[in-house]
C-alpha cells in the first residue's frame, strides 16, 4: 500500500496510482511517483483478544520511510460480553455436536430387535440419558465429563 504524502490519503493501491497517471510507464518492480510513498508493514502487536482489539492507525514517517502503525484498544464491556458469548456458543455447539454423534452411534442399542440382553440394553439407555444430560453439567461446555460407554 501507498500513502499520498501531500494529502495523507491512505491506503492507496498501485492500481489507483496507475489510474491517476494514465500516460505514465512505470518500471518493474513498481516505483511510485511523487507524492506517493510506499508504506512498510509492521507486524501487528501482541495483544489479548479477550480484552483488546488491534486497529490499523494512520501511517507515520520514521526517518525517510512511512511505516504502518497499530493501535491496541481495550474492548468495551459490551464487546467483552459479546466475545465471551461467542466463545460459549462455539464451545457449546462443538460439545453438542460430539454428544449428538455419540447418541447416533448408539441408536441401534435401543431397537426392539437388538441382540443385547436386557441388562446391557438398560446400561446403554442409562449411557444415552447421561449423554442427553451433558448440557446440564456445571462446567458445560468448557469442561465436559463424558459418560463411559457400556461394554
N, C-alpha and C positions, 0 to 999 in steps of 0.2 A: 504494500500500500504506500501511498504518497500523500504528502501534505502540500497545500498551496501556502508557501511561506509568506505571501503578501496578505492573503485573507484569512489564513489559518483554517481554511476549509479542509476537513478530514472526515472520513477517508476518501481518497481519490484513487481510482483504479487506473491501470495502464491504458485500458480501452477508453476511459474518459479523457485521458490526456491526448491519446491519438485522435479522438474525435474533435478535441479543441484545436488541434493543429493538423487539419486535413491534408495540407500540401507539404507536409514535412516527412522526410525519410529519417527513420530512427535507426541507430546502429543495433547490431545484435551482439551481445545482450543489450536489452533496452536501457537507455540512459535518459532520464527525464530532463526536459528543458526547464529553464528558469520560468516561473518562480516555483516550480515543483521540486520537492526533495523526497528521497525515499525515507520511510520511517522503519527503523530497525526494531524488530520484535524482541521484546524481553519476555522471558518466561513468566507465566502467572505466579504470583507469590503463594507460599504455603498458607493455608487457612483452614479453619474447621467449618465444613459445610453445614454442620448442625446449628452453628451460631452466627455465621458470617456468609457473605457472598462477595464475589470479586466483580468489580465493574471496570470496564475499559475507560480510562481517562484520556484527556487530550494529550497528544504527544508533546514532549518537552525537548528543548535543544540542550544537548550535552556536548559542549565543545563545538565541533564542527558538524555534528550529526544529530538527527532527530531520532528520539527513542520513544517507544510505546511506554505509557505509564499505566499502572494498575492501581486501583483503589480497593482496599478491603473494607467493607461496610458491615456493621453489625446488623443482623436481622431484627426486624420489629417483633414484638410479642406475637402478633398475628402470623407473621411469616414463620416463626419458630413453631408455632402450634400447627400450621399447615404442613410443615416438613415432618413433624412428629406423626401427624395423622397419616401422611403418605407412607412413612416407614411402617406404621402399624398396618395399614391397608395392604401393603405389598407382602409383609410377612404373614399376615392373616390369609391372604389369597394363596400363598405358597403352601402353608400348613394345611389349609382346607383341600387344596388340590391333591396333596400327598394322602390325606385322610380318605378322600373320595376314591383314589386309586386303590388303596388297601381294602376299602369296602367292596369295590367292584371285583377285586381278585378273589374275595371270599364269598361272593354271592352264591356260588354253587353249593356252599355248605348248608344252605337253608332250604334247598329244594326238597320236595317230597320224596324224590327217588334218589337222594344222596346215599352213597354207600356207608356213611358214618353211623356209628352207634348213637343211641340217644344221649349218652354222656358226652360224647365228642361233639355232637350237634349242639348241645347246651353250652359247651365250652366255647364253641365258635360263636354262638349267639351272644354270649357274655362279652367276648372279644369285640364283636361288631358294635355292641352297645357302648363299650368303652371308647371305641373309635368315634362314635357319634357324640360322646361326651367331651371329646378333646377341646372344643372351643370354650367349654366352661371351666377349664383349668385356670388356676390363679395366675400363672405366668404365661398364658397363651397370648400371643403367638410366638413370643421370642424364645421360650424355653419349654418346649412341649415334651411331656413324658409320654412316649408312645407305649401302648399296651403290648404285651408279648403275644405273638401268635400261638395258638394251641398246637400241640404236636399231634 
